[in-house]
Amino acid sequence: MHLLAPKRVGKREERGERVNARAAFALLCNPEGFDTILAAEEYLGALGSVQMECWECEVCGYIYDPEVGDVDNGVAPGTPFGKLPDDWVCPLCGATKEVFKQL
């Protein structure tokens, strides 16, 4: 899936070229302080070379999959569990990260 780039991006995007939707979302959420879609794409590319594990909430059984993220709560696809915000909670039951176990 690709999106047309938002306004505050680099030269490639200013030309209206299509960009990776994951990178565009990462730029919009901006957890790492990206200033262009290219920077977000490079970051996500580096993440792609790292195997990311799923984590399960021991309270309700929700599975956090880093490939999917938690878009409804502002967590971009490709965000490893260890990079989730400290105040992130299970979207189903509200449990804290401490009750999740790695699968």
C-alpha positions as CSV (number, residue, x, y, z in Angstrom):
1,M,0.0,0.0,0.0
2,H,1.3,3.5,-0.8
3,L,0.2,7.0,0.0
4,L,0.9,10.3,-1.6
5,A,3.3,12.1,0.7
6,P,2.2,14.7,3.2
7,K,3.5,18.3,2.8
8,R,6.4,18.4,5.3
9,V,8.7,15.9,3.5
10,G,11.8,15.8,1.4
11,K,12.4,16.5,-2.3
12,R,11.3,13.1,-3.6
13,E,8.0,13.4,-1.9
14,E,7.5,17.0,-3.0
15,R,7.5,15.8,-6.5
16,G,4.4,13.7,-5.6
17,E,6.2,10.4,-5.8
18,R,4.4,7.6,-4.0
19,V,5.9,6.5,-0.7
20,N,5.6,3.5,1.6
21,A,2.5,3.7,3.8
22,R,4.3,2.3,6.8
23,A,6.9,5.0,6.5
24,A,4.3,7.7,6.0
25,F,2.5,6.5,9.2
26,A,5.8,6.4,11.1
27,L,6.5,10.0,10.0
28,L,3.0,11.2,11.1
29,C,3.3,9.4,14.5
30,N,7.0,10.5,14.6
31,P,8.1,8.4,17.6
32,E,11.8,8.7,16.6
33,G,11.7,12.3,15.5
34,F,11.8,11.7,11.7
35,D,11.9,14.8,9.5
36,T,11.3,13.1,6.1
37,I,9.6,10.0,4.8
38,L,13.0,8.9,3.6
39,A,14.3,8.9,7.2
40,A,11.3,6.9,8.3
41,E,11.8,4.4,5.4
42,E,15.5,4.0,6.4
43,Y,14.5,3.4,10.0
44,L,11.8,0.9,9.0
45,G,14.3,-0.8,6.7
46,A,16.7,-1.3,9.5
47,L,13.9,-2.7,11.7
48,G,13.1,-5.2,8.9
49,S,16.5,-6.8,9.3
50,V,15.8,-7.5,12.9
51,Q,13.5,-10.4,13.8
52,M,10.6,-9.0,15.9
53,E,8.8,-11.2,18.3
54,C,5.2,-11.2,19.2
55,W,4.1,-10.6,22.8
56,E,1.0,-11.9,24.6
57,C,-1.1,-10.2,27.3
58,E,-1.3,-12.7,30.2
59,V,-4.6,-11.1,31.3
60,C,-6.7,-11.3,28.2
61,G,-4.6,-13.1,25.5
62,Y,-4.2,-10.1,23.2
63,I,-1.2,-10.6,20.9
64,Y,1.0,-7.6,20.1
65,D,2.5,-8.1,16.7
66,P,5.2,-5.6,15.8
67,E,4.5,-6.1,12.1
68,V,1.0,-4.7,12.7
69,G,1.7,-2.3,15.5
70,D,-1.3,-0.7,17.3
71,V,-2.5,1.9,14.8
72,D,-5.6,2.7,16.8
73,N,-3.4,3.9,19.7
74,G,-0.7,5.6,17.6
75,V,1.8,2.8,17.4
76,A,3.2,2.4,13.8
77,P,3.6,-0.9,12.1
78,G,7.1,-2.2,12.6
79,T,7.4,-0.9,16.2
80,P,9.1,-3.6,18.4
81,F,7.6,-4.3,21.8
82,G,10.6,-2.7,23.5
83,K,10.0,0.6,21.7
84,L,6.4,0.9,22.8
85,P,5.8,4.1,24.9
86,D,6.1,3.5,28.7
87,D,2.4,4.4,29.1
88,W,1.2,2.0,26.4
89,V,-1.4,-0.5,27.6
90,C,-3.2,-3.5,26.2
91,P,-5.8,-2.2,23.8
92,L,-8.3,-4.9,24.9
93,C,-8.0,-5.0,28.7
94,G,-5.8,-2.0,29.7
95,A,-3.1,-4.1,31.3
96,T,0.4,-2.6,31.4
97,K,3.4,-3.9,29.4
98,E,4.7,-5.7,32.4
99,V,2.1,-8.4,32.1
100,F,3.0,-9.3,28.5
101,K,5.2,-12.3,27.8
102,Q,7.3,-12.9,24.8
103,L,6.1,-15.7,22.4
